[in-house]
Amino acid sequence: MNITLEKTDAVNAVVTAEIQPEDYQDKVKSAIKDFRKKANVPGFRKGMVPEGLIRKQYGMSILAEEVNKVLQESLYNYIRDNKVNMLGEPISAEDNQHVELVDGGTFTFKFELALAPDFKVELTKKDKVEYYNVEVTDEMVDQQVDMYRQRGGNYKPVDNYQDNDMLKGVMTELDTDAPITAEGVVMLPKYMKNDDQKKLFDGAKVNDIIRFNPTTAYEGNETELASLMKVDKEQVGEHKGDFNFQITEITRFVPGDLTEELFQQVYPGGEVKTEDDFRKKIRQGIEDRYVKDSDFRFLIDVRNYVTKKLGKLEFPDEKLKKIMLNNAEGDEKKVEENYEKSIKELTWHLVKEQLVEQTGVKVDDKDVIEMAKDVTRMQFAQYGMMNIPDEYLDGSVKEMMKKRETVDNLIDRCIEVKLGTALKDIVSLKTKNVTPSEFNKLFEE
């Protein structure tokens, strides 16, 4: 087969493929023999249909299929072997619709190619990119310590009410001929919507009777009032007056103590034995998470730096829109709305390919599995679960690895993580110390 490529401009080309009889005839013969073995034709036993009849009835469809196979395979081999930096898929030229297939004939097909713009990216120490060092404060460590203490805490009976305490008691309706009474009512005055009603409970003691108005206190919220009065939501409107609340019990949440048992629960292995060790371990964990976040931000800034340095690249807009239109099932509005964003993503993809080649970044199966474990740990950490048993971790990773799209995303994340690490040693870092709030604002922008 003779294949030639002609560039019509910097980002467009036409590939011409001329298929000779010797390129496809043996394959057609083989395909007809295979078809003959399986063909069910009335009047003939399976496998005994005359070859001439097969050619007459199915020859053209078999010829078309085999020619297409040869064409596609040869075309993609040519693109690969000649390292044609193509975007999307080859677009069949209109002339191809008029090619008449005849056994023994020579066929010429043409395809339009969208080519990637020709540019070169190479970073050195002359290139300066921001890198943010997030300062971990004592307050952040204290908040994490308090979170762990909350998990190990419990409610204890007390005599006097303080903000955030929980009250238990009996509610009795006042100033009505048919009052309702609700026993075993549990209430947290802190969550009342009306401040004046909330203040009525300040300093209250066990056995005190507090007169208040539930409807005012909870601003008429039917769900909360129905639960409080122990009536149906439809009946809440019938009880808008004052109630007495006799306190039978006051309980206060007391955080758990910082003990070796708690340290072991959070950090199994026995390495953490004191509160000082515990706080250091927590601080290290927060710092490690922020390093990963800073590396992620660094790669965003590298992207912004490089694309600004490159300026606007030339793309084969017409052909790319054709490809996008095909993928968008003919939705032209969707293509127009998303085209500029797609070009930005495509530009970064092409830049990233060059940077990966420059840095020699490679990803293997072990990297992907470790990334899947990190993702799983972060998911569990959102629910306060910091130490996941290996069997749960391995099970979650196995499920993730079953999905091709998930694996592709993990590979991409691995590449970006390794690329960010490699580029930190190549460019000059403009290190800036920032607070967590300042760092978070960078992503809001």
C-alpha positions as CSV (number, residue, x, y, z in Angstrom):
1,M,0.0,0.0,0.0
2,N,1.2,3.5,-0.9
3,I,0.5,6.1,1.8
4,T,1.5,9.8,1.5
5,L,0.9,12.8,3.7
6,E,0.6,16.4,2.4
7,K,0.5,19.3,4.8
8,T,-1.9,22.0,3.6
9,D,-0.7,24.4,6.3
10,A,1.0,24.3,9.7
11,V,-1.9,22.4,11.5
12,N,-3.8,20.7,8.6
13,A,-2.8,17.7,6.4
14,V,-4.3,15.2,4.0
15,V,-3.3,11.6,4.0
16,T,-3.8,9.6,0.7
17,A,-3.8,5.8,0.8
18,E,-3.7,3.8,-2.4
19,I,-4.8,0.2,-1.9
20,Q,-3.5,-2.3,-4.4
21,P,-5.2,-5.7,-5.1
22,E,-2.2,-7.5,-3.4
23,D,-3.0,-5.6,-0.2
24,Y,-6.4,-7.2,0.2
25,Q,-7.1,-10.2,-2.1
26,D,-5.6,-12.9,0.1
27,K,-7.5,-11.5,3.1
28,V,-10.8,-11.6,1.1
29,K,-10.2,-15.2,0.0
30,S,-9.5,-16.2,3.6
31,A,-12.6,-14.3,4.8
32,I,-14.8,-16.0,2.2
33,K,-13.5,-19.5,3.2
34,D,-14.3,-18.7,6.9
35,F,-17.7,-17.4,6.0
36,R,-18.4,-20.5,3.8
37,K,-17.8,-22.7,6.8
38,K,-20.4,-20.9,8.9
39,A,-23.0,-19.8,6.3
40,N,-26.5,-21.1,6.6
41,V,-28.0,-21.1,3.0
42,P,-31.3,-22.9,2.3
43,G,-30.7,-26.0,0.2
44,F,-27.1,-26.5,1.3
45,R,-25.6,-28.3,4.2
46,K,-23.5,-26.1,6.6
47,G,-20.0,-25.7,5.1
48,M,-21.0,-27.0,1.7
49,V,-22.2,-23.8,0.1
50,P,-20.4,-23.2,-3.2
51,E,-17.8,-20.5,-3.1
52,G,-19.2,-18.9,-6.2
53,L,-22.6,-18.5,-4.5
54,I,-20.9,-17.0,-1.5
55,R,-19.1,-14.5,-3.7
56,K,-22.2,-13.6,-5.5
57,Q,-24.4,-13.0,-2.5
58,Y,-21.8,-11.7,0.1
59,G,-18.7,-10.9,-1.9
60,M,-19.1,-7.1,-2.0
61,S,-19.8,-6.8,1.8
62,I,-16.8,-9.1,2.6
63,L,-14.6,-7.1,0.2
64,A,-15.7,-3.8,1.8
65,E,-15.0,-5.1,5.3
66,E,-11.5,-6.5,4.4
67,V,-10.5,-3.3,2.5
68,N,-11.6,-1.2,5.5
69,K,-9.6,-3.4,7.9
70,V,-6.5,-3.1,5.7
71,L,-7.0,0.7,5.3
72,Q,-7.5,1.3,9.0
73,E,-4.6,-0.8,10.1
74,S,-2.2,0.6,7.5
75,L,-3.3,4.2,8.2
76,Y,-2.7,4.0,12.0
77,N,0.6,2.2,11.5
78,Y,1.7,5.0,9.2
79,I,0.7,7.7,11.7
80,R,2.4,5.8,14.5
81,D,5.6,5.0,12.6
82,N,6.0,8.5,11.2
83,K,5.2,10.0,14.6
84,V,2.4,12.2,13.1
85,N,1.2,14.4,16.0
86,M,-2.4,14.1,15.2
87,L,-5.3,15.5,17.2
88,G,-8.5,13.4,17.4
89,E,-9.3,10.9,14.6
90,P,-8.7,11.1,10.9
91,I,-11.7,12.6,9.1
92,S,-12.8,10.8,6.0
93,A,-12.8,13.1,2.9
94,E,-16.0,13.5,0.9
95,D,-14.3,11.9,-2.1
96,N,-14.3,8.6,-0.3
97,Q,-18.1,8.3,-0.7
98,H,-17.6,8.0,-4.4
99,V,-15.0,5.2,-4.3
100,E,-16.4,2.2,-6.2
101,L,-15.2,-1.1,-4.8
102,V,-14.6,-3.8,-7.5
103,D,-12.7,-7.0,-6.7
104,G,-9.2,-6.7,-8.2
105,G,-9.4,-2.9,-8.4
106,T,-7.1,-0.2,-7.0
107,F,-8.7,2.1,-4.5
108,T,-7.7,5.6,-3.4
109,F,-8.9,7.0,0.0
110,K,-8.2,10.4,1.5
111,F,-8.3,11.5,5.1
112,E,-8.1,15.0,6.6
113,L,-5.9,15.3,9.7
114,A,-5.9,17.9,12.4
115,L,-2.3,18.4,13.5
116,A,-1.0,19.6,16.8
117,P,0.8,23.0,16.7
118,D,4.5,22.8,16.6
119,F,6.1,24.3,19.7
120,K,8.8,23.6,22.2
121,V,8.6,23.8,26.0
122,E,11.6,23.4,28.2
123,L,11.9,24.7,31.8
124,T,15.1,25.6,33.5
125,K,16.3,27.5,36.6
126,K,15.7,30.7,34.8
127,D,11.9,30.0,35.1
128,K,10.5,31.1,38.4
129,V,7.2,29.7,39.7
130,E,5.4,30.3,43.0
131,Y,5.4,27.6,45.7
132,Y,3.3,28.0,48.7
133,N,4.4,26.9,52.1
134,V,1.3,26.6,54.3
135,E,2.0,27.4,58.0
136,V,0.4,24.9,60.4
137,T,-0.7,26.7,63.5
138,D,-1.1,25.5,67.1
139,E,-4.8,26.3,66.7
140,M,-5.1,23.8,63.9
141,V,-3.5,21.1,66.0
142,D,-5.8,21.9,68.9
143,Q,-8.8,21.6,66.6
144,Q,-7.7,18.1,65.5
145,V,-7.0,17.1,69.1
146,D,-10.4,18.3,70.1
147,M,-12.0,16.3,67.3
148,Y,-10.4,13.1,68.6
149,R,-11.4,13.9,72.2
150,Q,-15.0,14.4,71.0
151,R,-15.0,10.9,69.6
152,G,-14.1,9.5,72.9
153,G,-16.3,11.7,75.0
154,N,-19.7,11.2,76.7
155,Y,-22.5,13.0,78.5
156,K,-22.4,13.3,82.3
157,P,-25.1,14.6,84.8
158,V,-24.6,18.1,86.2
159,D,-26.6,20.3,88.5
160,N,-26.5,23.7,86.7
161,Y,-27.3,24.5,83.0
162,Q,-24.5,26.0,80.8
163,D,-24.6,26.8,77.1
164,N,-24.6,23.6,75.1
165,D,-25.9,21.3,77.9
166,M,-28.8,18.9,77.2
167,L,-32.0,19.2,79.2
168,K,-34.5,16.4,79.9
169,G,-37.9,17.1,81.5
170,V,-41.6,17.4,81.4
171,M,-43.5,20.0,79.2
172,T,-47.0,21.1,80.3
173,E,-49.1,23.4,78.3
174,L,-50.5,26.5,80.1
175,D,-53.6,28.8,79.8
176,T,-55.8,26.3,78.0
177,D,-58.8,24.2,78.8
178,A,-57.3,21.0,77.4
179,P,-53.5,21.2,78.1
180,I,-51.1,18.6,76.7
181,T,-48.2,17.1,78.7
182,A,-45.1,15.6,77.2
183,E,-42.8,13.5,79.4
184,G,-39.2,12.6,78.7
185,V,-38.7,15.7,76.5
186,V,-35.0,16.2,75.4
187,M,-34.0,19.8,74.5
188,L,-30.9,21.8,73.8
189,P,-31.7,25.5,74.3
190,K,-28.5,26.5,72.4
191,Y,-30.3,25.6,69.2
192,M,-33.4,27.8,69.9
193,K,-33.8,30.4,67.2
194,N,-35.0,33.2,69.5
195,D,-32.4,34.6,71.9
196,D,-34.9,35.9,74.5
197,Q,-36.4,32.5,74.9
198,K,-32.9,30.9,75.0
199,K,-31.9,33.2,77.9
200,L,-34.8,32.0,80.1
201,F,-32.7,28.8,80.7
202,D,-29.5,30.5,81.8
203,G,-28.3,29.1,85.1
204,A,-31.3,26.8,85.5
205,K,-31.0,23.8,87.9
206,V,-32.5,20.4,88.2
207,N,-36.2,20.5,89.3
208,D,-36.5,24.2,88.2
209,I,-39.7,25.0,86.2
210,I,-39.1,27.3,83.3
211,R,-42.0,29.1,81.5
212,F,-41.3,29.6,77.8
213,N,-43.0,29.6,74.4
214,P,-41.9,26.8,72.1
215,T,-43.5,28.4,69.0
216,T,-41.5,31.6,69.5
217,A,-38.4,29.7,70.5
218,Y,-38.3,27.6,67.3
219,E,-39.9,30.2,65.0
220,G,-42.8,28.0,64.3
221,N,-40.7,25.1,62.8
222,E,-43.4,22.4,62.7
223,T,-40.9,19.5,62.6
224,E,-39.0,20.6,65.7
225,L,-42.2,21.5,67.6
226,A,-43.9,18.2,66.8
227,S,-40.9,16.3,68.1
228,L,-40.8,18.5,71.2
229,M,-44.5,18.4,72.1
230,K,-44.8,14.8,70.9
231,V,-47.8,15.6,68.7
232,D,-48.5,15.2,64.9
233,K,-47.2,18.1,62.7
234,E,-50.8,18.9,61.8
235,Q,-51.6,19.6,65.5
236,V,-48.7,22.0,66.2
237,G,-50.8,25.0,65.2
238,E,-53.2,24.2,68.0
239,H,-50.6,24.8,70.7
240,K,-49.0,28.2,70.2
241,G,-49.2,29.3,73.8
242,D,-46.7,29.1,76.8
243,F,-45.5,25.9,78.4
244,N,-43.8,25.0,81.6
245,F,-40.7,22.9,81.4
246,Q,-39.8,21.1,84.6
247,I,-36.1,20.0,84.4
248,T,-35.5,16.4,85.6
249,E,-32.0,16.0,84.3
250,I,-29.1,18.2,83.0
251,T,-26.3,16.4,81.1
252,R,-23.1,17.9,79.7
253,F,-20.8,16.5,77.1
254,V,-17.3,15.9,78.4
255,P,-14.6,15.3,75.9
256,G,-12.5,12.1,76.3
257,D,-9.1,12.3,78.1
258,L,-5.9,12.2,76.3
259,T,-4.8,8.7,77.2
260,E,-2.6,6.0,75.7
261,E,-5.8,4.2,74.8
262,L,-6.9,7.1,72.6
263,F,-3.4,7.5,71.1
264,Q,-3.4,3.8,70.2
265,Q,-6.8,4.1,68.6
266,V,-5.7,7.0,66.4
267,Y,-2.2,5.8,65.7
268,P,-1.9,2.0,66.2
269,G,1.6,0.6,66.8
270,G,2.5,2.1,70.2
271,E,4.8,4.8,68.9
272,V,2.7,7.6,70.4
273,K,2.7,7.4,74.2
274,T,2.4,11.1,75.4
275,E,0.3,14.1,74.7
276,D,3.4,15.8,73.2
277,D,4.0,12.8,70.9
278,F,0.3,12.9,69.9
279,R,0.4,16.6,69.0
280,K,3.6,16.2,67.1
281,K,2.1,13.3,65.1
282,I,-1.0,15.3,64.3
283,R,1.0,18.4,63.3
284,Q,3.1,16.2,61.0
285,G,0.0,14.7,59.4
286,I,-1.5,18.2,58.7
287,E,1.9,19.4,57.3
288,D,2.1,16.3,55.0
289,R,-1.4,17.0,53.7
290,Y,-0.6,20.6,53.0
291,V,2.6,19.6,51.1
292,K,0.4,17.5,48.7
293,D,-2.0,20.4,48.4
294,S,0.9,22.8,47.7
295,D,2.4,20.5,45.1
296,F,-1.0,20.4,43.4
297,R,-1.2,24.2,43.5
298,F,2.4,24.4,42.1
299,L,1.4,22.4,39.1
300,I,-1.5,24.7,38.4
301,D,0.9,27.7,38.6
302,V,3.3,25.9,36.3
303,R,0.5,25.4,33.8
304,N,-0.5,29.1,34.0
305,Y,3.2,30.2,33.7
306,V,3.9,28.0,30.7
307,T,0.7,28.7,28.8
308,K,1.2,32.5,29.3
309,K,4.8,32.2,28.1
310,L,3.7,30.3,25.0
311,G,1.0,32.6,24.1
312,K,-1.9,31.6,21.9
313,L,-1.1,28.6,19.8
314,E,-2.5,27.9,16.3
315,F,-5.0,25.0,16.2
316,P,-7.0,23.5,13.3
317,D,-10.2,25.0,14.6
318,E,-12.5,23.9,11.8
319,K,-11.4,20.2,12.0
320,L,-11.4,20.1,15.8
321,K,-14.9,21.5,15.9
322,K,-15.9,18.8,13.4
323,I,-14.5,16.1,15.7
324,M,-16.2,17.7,18.8
325,L,-19.5,17.9,16.9
326,N,-19.3,14.2,16.1
327,N,-18.7,13.5,19.8
328,A,-21.5,15.9,20.9
329,E,-23.9,14.1,18.6
330,G,-24.4,17.2,16.4
331,D,-25.0,19.7,19.2
332,E,-23.4,22.8,17.6
333,K,-24.3,25.1,20.6
334,K,-22.6,22.8,23.0
335,V,-19.4,22.7,20.8
336,E,-19.3,26.5,20.6
337,E,-19.9,27.0,24.3
338,N,-17.1,24.5,25.3
339,Y,-14.6,25.1,22.5
340,E,-12.3,27.6,24.2
341,K,-12.2,25.6,27.4
342,S,-11.4,22.5,25.4
343,I,-8.5,24.3,23.6
344,K,-7.1,25.3,27.0
345,E,-7.3,21.7,28.2
346,L,-5.7,20.5,25.0
347,T,-2.9,23.0,25.2
348,W,-2.1,21.9,28.7
349,H,-2.2,18.2,27.6
350,L,0.3,18.9,24.8
351,V,2.5,20.9,27.2
352,K,2.3,18.2,29.8
353,E,3.4,15.5,27.3
354,Q,6.6,17.5,26.6
355,L,7.3,18.1,30.3
356,V,6.8,14.4,31.1
357,E,9.3,13.6,28.3
358,Q,11.8,16.3,29.6
359,T,11.6,15.0,33.2
360,G,11.5,11.3,32.3
361,V,8.5,10.7,34.5
362,K,7.2,7.2,34.3
363,V,4.3,5.5,36.1
364,D,3.9,1.8,36.9
365,D,1.2,-0.5,38.4
366,K,2.6,0.0,41.9
367,D,2.3,3.8,41.6
368,V,-1.3,3.5,40.5
369,I,-2.2,1.1,43.3
370,E,-0.6,3.5,45.9
371,M,-2.5,6.4,44.4
372,A,-5.8,4.4,44.7
373,K,-4.9,3.7,48.4
374,D,-4.3,7.4,49.0
375,V,-7.6,8.3,47.4
376,T,-9.4,5.7,49.6
377,R,-7.7,7.0,52.7
378,M,-8.8,10.6,51.9
379,Q,-12.4,9.4,51.4
380,F,-12.4,7.7,54.8
381,A,-10.7,10.7,56.4
382,Q,-13.7,12.8,55.6
383,Y,-15.6,10.8,58.1
384,G,-12.9,11.0,60.7
385,M,-11.6,7.5,60.0
386,M,-7.8,7.9,59.9
387,N,-6.6,4.4,60.1
388,I,-8.2,2.0,57.7
389,P,-7.7,-1.8,58.2
390,D,-5.7,-3.3,55.3
391,E,-8.5,-5.6,54.3
392,Y,-10.9,-2.7,53.8
393,L,-8.2,-0.7,52.0
394,D,-7.3,-3.5,49.6
395,G,-11.0,-4.3,48.9
396,S,-11.7,-0.7,48.0
397,V,-8.7,-0.5,45.7
398,K,-9.7,-3.8,43.9
399,E,-13.1,-2.3,43.2
400,M,-11.5,0.9,41.8
401,M,-9.2,-1.0,39.6
402,K,-12.1,-2.8,37.9
403,K,-13.2,0.5,36.1
404,R,-11.2,1.6,33.1
405,E,-12.1,5.2,33.5
406,T,-11.1,5.2,37.2
407,V,-7.7,3.6,36.3
408,D,-7.1,6.2,33.6
409,N,-7.8,9.0,36.1
410,L,-5.5,7.4,38.7
411,I,-2.7,7.2,36.1
412,D,-3.2,10.8,35.2
413,R,-3.0,11.8,38.9
414,C,0.1,9.7,39.3
415,I,1.7,11.5,36.3
416,E,0.8,14.9,37.7
417,V,2.1,14.1,41.2
418,K,5.4,12.8,39.8
419,L,5.7,15.7,37.3
420,G,5.1,18.3,40.1
421,T,7.9,16.7,42.2
422,A,10.3,16.6,39.3
423,L,9.6,20.2,38.2
424,K,10.3,21.5,41.7
425,D,13.9,20.5,41.2
426,I,14.1,22.0,37.6
427,V,12.6,25.5,38.0
428,S,13.4,28.2,40.6
429,L,10.8,28.3,43.4
430,K,9.5,31.6,44.6
431,T,8.5,30.3,48.0
432,K,5.8,32.1,49.9
433,N,4.7,31.4,53.5
434,V,0.9,31.6,53.7
435,T,-1.9,30.9,56.2
436,P,-4.4,28.2,55.4
437,S,-7.1,30.8,54.7
438,E,-4.8,32.7,52.3
439,F,-3.9,29.4,50.6
440,N,-7.6,28.4,50.2
441,K,-8.4,31.8,48.6
442,L,-6.0,30.9,45.8
443,F,-8.4,28.2,44.7
444,E,-11.4,30.4,45.0
445,E,-9.8,32.8,42.5
